[in-house]
Amino acid sequence: MIAIFLAPVYLLFCFYIWVRAIRWMGACHWLFQTKWTRVSMGIVYTLLVFSILIAFGSPASLFRTWVKRISNYWLGTLMYLILTIGVADLLRLICKRLRFQHKELLFSPAGHAAVGAVCFAVILVFTVTGIVTAHCIRTTDYEVSVEKDGGKLDELNVVLVADLHLGYNIGNWHMKQMVEKINRQSPDIVLIAGDIFDNEYEALRNPEQLECTLSGIRSRYGVYACYGNHDIEEPVLAGFTFSKKGKKKESNPRMDEFVKKSGIQLLRDETVLIEDSFYLCGRADYERPGRGIDTRKTPEEITVDLNREKPILVLDHEPRELQELADAGADVDLCGHTHDGQMFPGNLLIHLFWENPCGYLKKNQMHNIVTSGIGVFGPDMRVGTKSEICNIRIHFQ
């Protein structure tokens, strides 16, 4: 419903960008002032503007995959078009009211062309940098101490990943890079903190190949995961989800089978005791708990039957209820979901919504680590953030 109300705003922004762009190009060269050039460019621009809707309404096919990918690049570029042109126009209005030497040059056709060229360069740098950064996975190291007896273990080497968002943006090449970097850490255990999928199982390119790649993860105690808010079958339009009224939001059974064939053990409000040394609790998602779960367990309900003298690790998609988990005896809480804002200025605004939007936070005696994730949602870009795996070394005392 929100997407329908925002549609006129989106079209208004697109029209505003078109008007500013066509004036700038006309100032750069007479060719852009001709009727047929403008008509041709207008057709291409219109297809870009409506690529989101075309992809949403198309059946699952190679055509839809390509249009969806184009629309994802367009959404990211659009954001920087609006920001850059908006800032340029604001400065232009301010300069009009000021008196300074050679002011007439700034507002001449040549000055207009020069300002437009600077804006174009800024947009190009943000877009290209964002695309490259989104597909370059880095490793972030953490080291924490848990003041509990680890039984047979003096320390535990955990690799945390989250937000794979397998689908239109993220495919097998990206997963091969991830698996290689995970295995390089020689992990004791690998944990996936939700959003394995990107809402549509049909968006997976060659699921069998992806299963084979993911099953190549090597670790001492295996690979465990919880589901996130995007691990359900639900249409998405420009970041907004649509579902049938009264229909429960849950994963496609093929998603569950995919996870199983990939050698990943899914924890849905469940706890496992590993090597009689530490507990691992996998929580259902806060927003969409999934099939068979109407209300997810509270932190207290998760730990009530556990021996709290043993270390308790919690795997949760969203970094919520941190104080409640700390009070319930959790020692390490591992999350994803936020993408660290994914794209500037989102990486600054994200701090307004989450106690720990990304990185490390200590809550009483509990260590909370939030990863910025592997994949992306919507625009296939990362600006001011990174795609990462987290190598966490936990020392027991």
C-alpha positions in Angstrom: 0.0 0.0 0.0 2.8 2.4 0.9 4.5 1.7 -2.5 1.3 2.9 -4.3 1.2 6.2 -2.4 4.9 6.7 -3.1 4.6 6.0 -6.8 3.7 9.7 -7.7 6.7 10.9 -5.7 9.0 8.5 -7.5 7.7 9.7 -10.9 8.0 13.4 -9.9 11.7 12.8 -8.9 12.3 11.0 -12.2 10.7 13.9 -14.2 12.8 16.4 -12.2 16.0 14.5 -13.1 15.0 14.3 -16.8 14.4 18.1 -17.0 17.7 18.9 -15.4 19.7 16.3 -17.4 18.2 17.4 -20.8 19.0 21.0 -20.1 22.6 20.2 -19.1 23.2 18.0 -22.2 21.7 20.7 -24.4 24.2 23.2 -23.0 27.1 20.7 -23.7 26.4 20.1 -27.4 23.8 21.1 -30.0 23.2 17.4 -30.9 21.3 16.9 -27.6 19.0 19.7 -28.7 17.6 17.9 -31.7 14.2 16.3 -31.6 15.2 12.7 -32.5 18.0 12.6 -30.0 15.7 13.7 -27.2 13.0 11.3 -28.3 15.5 8.4 -28.4 16.9 9.3 -25.0 13.4 9.7 -23.6 12.4 6.2 -24.7 15.5 4.7 -23.0 15.0 6.8 -19.9 11.3 5.8 -19.7 12.2 2.1 -19.9 14.7 2.6 -17.0 12.1 4.4 -14.9 9.5 1.7 -15.4 12.0 -1.2 -15.3 11.0 -1.8 -11.7 7.4 -2.3 -12.6 8.2 -4.3 -15.8 10.3 -6.8 -13.7 7.6 -7.0 -11.0 4.9 -7.9 -13.5 6.9 -10.3 -15.7 6.8 -14.1 -15.1 9.9 -15.9 -13.9 12.3 -16.0 -16.9 15.7 -14.9 -18.1 14.1 -11.7 -19.3 12.8 -10.9 -15.8 16.2 -11.7 -14.3 17.9 -9.2 -16.6 15.3 -6.5 -16.2 15.3 -7.0 -12.4 19.1 -6.6 -12.3 18.9 -3.4 -14.5 16.2 -2.0 -12.2 18.4 -2.7 -9.2 21.3 -0.7 -10.7 18.9 2.0 -11.7 17.6 2.4 -8.1 21.1 2.8 -6.7 22.0 5.3 -9.4 18.7 7.2 -8.9 19.5 7.8 -5.3 22.8 9.6 -6.2 21.2 11.4 -9.1 18.6 12.9 -6.7 21.2 13.7 -4.0 23.8 15.2 -6.4 21.4 17.3 -8.5 19.4 18.3 -5.4 22.6 19.6 -3.7 23.7 21.3 -6.9 20.4 23.1 -7.3 20.4 24.2 -3.7 23.9 25.7 -4.1 22.7 27.3 -7.3 19.9 29.1 -5.5 22.2 30.2 -2.7 24.8 31.6 -5.3 22.0 33.5 -7.0 21.5 35.6 -3.9 25.2 36.2 -3.3 27.5 38.7 -4.9 30.9 37.6 -6.1 33.4 38.2 -8.9 32.6 36.6 -12.3 29.2 35.5 -11.2 27.9 35.7 -14.7 30.3 32.9 -15.8 28.7 30.5 -13.4 25.3 31.1 -14.8 26.3 31.1 -18.4 25.8 28.1 -20.7 29.5 27.2 -20.3 29.1 27.4 -16.5 26.0 25.3 -16.6 27.8 22.6 -18.7 30.8 22.6 -16.3 28.6 22.2 -13.2 26.7 19.4 -14.9 30.0 17.7 -15.8 31.1 17.8 -12.1 27.7 16.3 -11.1 28.0 13.6 -13.7 31.5 12.7 -12.4 30.3 12.5 -8.8 27.3 10.3 -9.7 29.6 8.0 -11.8 32.2 7.6 -9.0 29.5 6.8 -6.4 27.8 4.3 -8.8 31.0 2.5 -10.0 32.5 2.4 -6.6 29.3 1.0 -5.1 29.1 -1.8 -7.7 32.7 -2.9 -7.2 32.5 -2.7 -3.4 29.4 -4.8 -3.3 31.2 -7.7 -4.9 34.4 -7.6 -2.9 34.2 -9.6 0.3 36.5 -8.6 3.2 37.3 -10.3 6.5 36.7 -8.5 9.8 38.3 -9.9 13.0 36.9 -9.9 16.5 38.3 -11.3 19.7 36.2 -11.7 22.9 36.4 -13.4 26.3 33.6 -15.3 28.0 34.1 -15.8 31.7 32.7 -19.3 31.7 34.2 -22.8 31.5 34.2 -23.9 27.9 34.4 -27.6 28.8 36.6 -29.3 26.3 37.4 -26.0 24.6 39.8 -23.2 25.6 38.6 -21.1 22.6 36.2 -21.3 19.7 36.9 -19.9 16.2 33.5 -18.7 14.8 32.9 -17.4 11.3 29.8 -15.3 11.1 28.1 -14.4 7.8 24.6 -13.0 7.2 22.4 -11.5 4.5 23.5 -13.6 1.5 20.3 -12.5 -0.4 20.7 -15.2 -3.0 18.8 -14.2 -6.1 19.0 -11.5 -8.8 22.1 -9.7 -7.4 24.0 -12.5 -5.7 24.9 -15.8 -7.4 27.4 -18.6 -7.5 30.5 -16.4 -8.2 29.8 -14.4 -5.1 29.3 -17.6 -3.0 32.5 -19.2 -4.2 34.4 -16.1 -3.0 32.6 -16.3 0.4 33.3 -20.0 0.8 36.9 -19.6 0.0 37.3 -16.8 2.5 35.4 -18.8 5.2 37.6 -21.9 4.7 40.7 -19.8 4.9 39.9 -19.0 8.5 39.8 -22.8 9.5 36.6 -22.2 11.5 35.4 -24.4 14.3 31.8 -23.5 13.5 30.1 -21.3 10.8 27.0 -19.4 11.6 24.6 -17.7 9.1 22.4 -15.0 10.7 19.5 -15.0 8.3 18.4 -13.7 4.9 19.9 -16.5 3.0 17.3 -15.8 0.2 16.0 -12.6 -1.4 12.2 -13.4 -1.1 12.0 -15.4 -4.3 13.2 -18.9 -4.8 12.7 -18.6 -8.5 15.4 -15.9 -8.6 18.1 -18.4 -7.8 20.3 -19.1 -10.9 21.1 -22.8 -10.9 20.2 -23.8 -7.3 22.0 -27.1 -7.6 25.3 -25.3 -8.4 24.7 -23.0 -5.4 24.0 -26.0 -3.1 27.2 -27.6 -4.3 29.2 -24.5 -3.6 27.8 -23.9 -0.1 28.2 -27.5 0.8 32.0 -26.9 0.3 32.2 -24.9 3.6 34.5 -26.8 6.0 34.3 -26.5 9.7 34.8 -28.6 12.8 31.3 -28.6 14.1 29.3 -27.8 11.0 27.2 -24.9 9.6 24.2 -23.5 11.4 21.7 -20.9 10.4 18.5 -19.0 11.4 16.1 -17.5 9.0 15.6 -13.7 8.5 12.8 -11.5 7.3 13.6 -12.1 3.6 13.6 -15.9 3.9 10.0 -16.1 2.8 8.2 -16.3 -0.5 6.9 -12.8 -1.1 6.8 -10.4 -4.1 9.0 -7.3 -3.7 8.5 -4.0 -5.5 11.1 -1.3 -4.9 11.8 -2.6 -1.4 8.2 -3.0 -0.5 6.7 -6.5 0.0 3.3 -7.6 -1.1 1.4 -10.7 0.1 -2.2 -12.0 0.0 -4.4 -10.9 2.9 -4.6 -13.5 5.6 -1.8 -15.6 4.2 0.9 -16.5 6.7 4.4 -15.3 5.6 6.7 -18.3 5.5 9.5 -19.8 3.6 8.9 -21.7 0.3 9.5 -25.5 1.1 12.1 -25.5 -1.7 14.1 -22.9 0.4 14.1 -25.3 3.3 15.2 -28.2 1.1 17.9 -26.0 -0.5 19.3 -25.2 3.0 19.3 -28.9 3.9 21.0 -30.0 0.7 23.7 -27.2 1.2 24.8 -28.9 4.4 23.3 -26.2 6.7 21.4 -27.0 9.9 18.5 -24.6 10.3 17.6 -23.6 13.9 14.1 -22.3 14.3 13.7 -21.2 18.0 15.9 -24.3 18.8 19.0 -24.9 20.9 21.8 -27.4 20.4 24.5 -28.4 22.8 27.8 -28.8 20.9 30.6 -31.1 22.3 28.9 -30.8 25.7 30.8 -27.5 25.8 28.6 -24.7 24.6 25.0 -24.0 23.6 23.9 -22.5 20.3 20.4 -21.0 20.2 19.0 -20.1 16.8 16.1 -17.7 17.0 13.1 -17.3 14.7 12.9 -13.9 13.0 11.4 -11.1 15.0 9.2 -9.9 12.1 8.4 -13.1 10.3 8.9 -16.1 12.6 7.9 -18.5 9.8 6.2 -21.9 9.4 4.8 -23.5 12.5 5.8 -20.5 14.8 3.1 -18.0 15.7 5.1 -16.2 18.4 8.8 -16.7 18.8 10.3 -17.5 22.2 11.4 -14.7 24.5 15.0 -14.6 25.6 14.1 -15.9 29.0 12.2 -18.9 27.4 15.2 -19.7 25.2 17.6 -20.1 28.2 15.3 -21.2 31.0 16.2 -24.9 30.7 19.9 -24.4 29.9 22.8 -24.8 32.2 23.9 -21.2 32.5 27.4 -22.2 33.7 28.1 -23.2 30.1 28.7 -20.6 27.4 25.5 -19.6 25.5 25.8 -18.3 21.9 22.7 -16.8 20.3 22.1 -16.6 16.5 19.5 -13.9 15.7 18.9 -12.2 12.4 17.9 -8.7 13.8 19.9 -7.1 16.7 16.9 -6.6 19.0 16.3 -7.4 22.7 19.9 -7.0 23.6 19.3 -6.1 27.2 16.8 -9.0 27.5 19.2 -11.5 26.1 22.0 -10.2 28.4 19.6 -10.6 31.4 18.7 -14.1 30.3 22.3 -15.3 30.4 23.4 -15.1 26.8 27.2 -14.6 26.4 27.5 -13.9 22.7 24.7 -12.6 20.4 25.5 -12.7 16.7 23.3 -10.8 14.2 23.0 -9.3 10.7 20.0 -7.6 9.0 21.2 -3.9 9.0 23.7 -4.1 6.1 25.3 -1.2 8.0 23.0 1.0 6.0 24.4 -0.4 2.8 24.7 2.9 0.9 25.7 6.4 2.0 24.0 8.2 3.6 22.2 5.1 5.0 25.3 4.2 6.9 24.9 7.4 8.9 21.1 7.2 9.3 21.2 3.6 10.5 22.5 4.8 13.9 19.1 6.4 14.6 17.3 3.1 14.5 19.6 0.5 16.1 21.5 0.3 19.4 24.2 -1.5 17.6 23.8 -1.0 13.8 27.1 -2.7 13.0 30.2 -4.0 14.7 30.8 -4.7 18.4 28.8 -3.7 21.5 29.1 -5.1 25.0 25.8 -5.3 26.9 26.6 -6.1 30.6 28.6 -9.3 30.2 27.1 -10.2 26.8 29.1 -9.5 23.5 26.9 -8.4 20.6 28.4 -8.5 17.1 26.4 -7.3 14.1 27.8 -8.0 10.6 27.2 -5.8 7.6 26.5 -8.9 5.6 27.6 -10.6 2.4 24.9 -9.5 -0.1 22.7 -6.6 -0.8 19.0 -5.8 -0.9 17.6 -3.8 -3.8 20.4 -1.7 -5.4 23.4 -3.9 -6.2 25.8 -1.4 -4.6 27.6 -0.7 -1.3 28.8 2.9 -0.7 30.5 3.6 2.7 30.0 0.0 3.8 31.6 -3.3 3.1 30.6 -6.9 2.2 32.2 -9.0 4.9 32.6 -12.3 6.8 33.4 -12.0 10.5 36.1 -14.1 12.1 35.3 -14.2 15.8 37.7 -15.8 18.2 36.0 -16.6 21.6 38.2 -17.3 24.6 36.8 -19.3 27.5 37.9 -18.9 31.1 
